[in-house]
């Protein structure tokens, strides 16, 4: 029984780490798109 609890703790900790990585990359991607788009528009204006 203790092995089962330990297994669930391990799985939950891995899922938490995975969720944090997804959240950070998602926020980073969103900010990157927000910052990138104005630069693209200004480059088109210069050309």
Buried (B, 14 or more C-beta within 10 A) or exposed (E): EEEEEEEEEEEEEEEEEEEEEEEEEEEEEEEEEEEEEEEEEEEEEEE
